[in-house]
């Protein structure tokens, strides 16, 4: 049946010279795969550039409820996200975040609240200034964890100065170097969690930011089943350096 869908692109892969496979998170059915043909035909309304990570699309698809992949009839960018499409900094952050989302969401079902959260974050990313992009991956990982159900507890204090990745909260001692953040990383994480209550913009050197992103990915590996290595992290580190 032909169905209109609201979708967020997570990943694109080439199938043939003029055909691509798109993995997307849809408002109506959760994560779905689509096939789009005619990418080299200038007369068709669908363009390959539409299928970049974290682009918001209105789709018309030949949707099969029990099918593993659905053929696209139409795809329209809505709204047009020029920064995510064309600016290398925004594009790289979008690619990293889309890969994280794809590794976390597996349930093929409607989740309006989660879709609304992702759509809101995409629009925030589109409007983010260059100085805000450095922290955007971290703040997204913190907020996305709440949506997934394993919120970080900010009980940071003079006594509880080490964040425990397994417990998702602060402790007065280091459990192990594998599962506990150092004091500097822990304090920086606490500032990010409470950033909306702070008057000043949170700042940190790039090494600390990158180290904390890497540790947050470990946090996701602990709490998300089958969460594998995020390959785009190495590209993110280079671009945001």
N, C-alpha and C positions, 0 to 999 in steps of 0.2 A: 504494500500500500504506500501511497505517497504521503509523506508527513513533513510538516514544518518543524524545525528544531532550532533551539538556541544552543550554541556550542562555544567551547573554549578549546583552541588548538593546543595540544600537548606535544605532538611529535609528527614529523612528516618523513616518509621514506619513499625512495623511488622504486616503482614496480617495473615499468618499461620506460622507453624514451619519452613517451608523452602521457604516462599514467603514474599517479602517486597514491600511496596509502596514507591516510590521515588518522591518527589516533586523537580523539577529542573527548572532552568531558562535557556531556550534554545536560541541560536542565531537566529534560524529560526522562532520560534513561541512564544517567550516569555515564561511565566510560564506554565509548563505542568506537569501532573502526569503520572507516569509509574509504571507498575507492573513487578516485576522480580521474577521468580521461580527458584527452584533448588539450593538454597543457600547452602544446605548441600551436594551437589553432587561435589566431588573433580574433576570430569572429565570435568565439565562445565567451560568455560573461565571466567564467571562472578563470582566475589567474593563479599561477603557482605561488606568487608572492603573498596571496591571501592566507596561505597555510603555514605561516611562521608561528613558532611557539608563543602562546598567550595572546593571540589575536582572537577577538570576539567576532563570531559569525552568526548570521541567520542562514540556515540551511534548508534546502528542499531535498529530501532523500527518498529513494525507494526502500523504505524501511521494512525489514522482515523481523518480527518479534523474536524468532528463534535463530536468526542468522548471526553468524560471527562477524560478517562484514557487509556493509550496505553501500549501494551505488548512489553517488551524489548526482542530482539533477541540476541544482543551483547552489551557489554560495555567494553571500554578500557580506562584506565587512561592515560591521555596525557596532559602535561608531568607528570612524577612521582614526587609527592610532599611529600617527606619523612618527613619533619618537620610537616606539617599539618596532615599527617597520623599518626605519631608516637610520636611526642613531645607534652606533656600535655599542655604546655603554648600555643603553636601555635594552637593546636586542640581546646582549650577553646576559644581563640579569634575568630577562624574561626566559631565555633558554634554560638557565640554571633552575629557576623556580618551577618551570613547567616540568622539568625532569623529576624534581622532588615530588610534585603533585602526582605525576604518573606512577611513581613507585609506591605511593601511599593509598590511592583510591582504587579499589578493585570491585566494589559492589555495584552491579548494573541495576541501579534503581534510582528513582527520583529523590533528590535531596536539595530542596529549594534553599535552605539556609546555607548549606555549603557552597552551592553555586553562587548565591548572592555575595558571600564572603569573597570568593575568588574574583568575581566580576568587580567588586569594589576595590580589591587590591590591584587589579590590573589597571583600573582607571587612576589609582593613586600613583602607580609606577609610571604611567604615561605622563603625568604632570610633575613628576619628581625632578628637582634640579640636580645638577651634577654632584653637588656636595652632599645631597641626600642619598644618592645611589649607593655610596660606599656602605651605608648601614642598612639599606633596604633588604638585602638577603637575610640579614640577622633578624630584623624586626618581623619579617614575613615568617621565618621559621618559628619564632616565639608565638606569634598570633595563630599560625596554622596548627600548632600543637594543641592549642585550646579547642579549636574546631574538631580536631581528631579525638579529643577526650583525654589527653594526658598533659594537662596544664602544668606549667612550671610554678611552684610555690615560692614566692619571694619572702622568705623568712630570714633574710640576711640581717645580721646584727654584729655587734662587737665580738660575740662569742661564736656565732654561726657564720663562718667566713669562707667555707668551702662548699661549692655546689656539687651534689651527688647526682650523677647522671642516671643511675638506676632508680633512685628514690624520687627524683624530680624536685628536690628541696635542698636547703642548706644544712650543713652539719658543722660541728665544732672540730671535727677531725677528718683527715684524709683516709677514705676507705682503701683506695689503691690509686696509683697513677693512671690506671686504665679507666676508672669510673668516677674519679673526682677531679674537678677543675682546680687549678692553682688559685691563690688568693687574688691575683690581679685579674685573671679571667672571670672569677666569681663576682668580684665587685663590679666589673664592667657589665656583666650579664644582669646584675641586679638593677643597675641604672637603666638598661634597655627595657627591662620588664616594666619599670615604673616611669618610662619616658614621658607619658602623657601628663604626669603629675609634676614634672620638672619644668622650671622656667627657662633653663638654658638648654641649647641643643647638645646632645651627648656626642662627644668626640673621642677618638682613639686612634693610635697609629695603625698603619696597615697590617703590620705583623700581628698585632693583638686581634684585629678584626678577622684576619684570615685564620688564625689559630682557633678563635671562638667558633667560626663557621664550621671548621673541621670537627670540633668537639660536639657541636650541635648535630652534625650528621651522625656521629656516634650515638648521641641521644636518640635520634630517630631509628637507628639500627636496633637499639635496645627495645624500643616501644612499638615499632611497626613490624609485623611479621614479614619476612622475606624482603626486607629493605636492603637493596644491593648498593654497591658503590655508585656514587653520582659522578659520572665521567666528565660532565661539563664544569666541575668545580675547578679543575686545573686551568681551564680557559678563563673562568671568572677571576681567579687570582691574578692572572697576567694582565687582563684588561683593566681591572680596578687598581692596579699597582701605581 
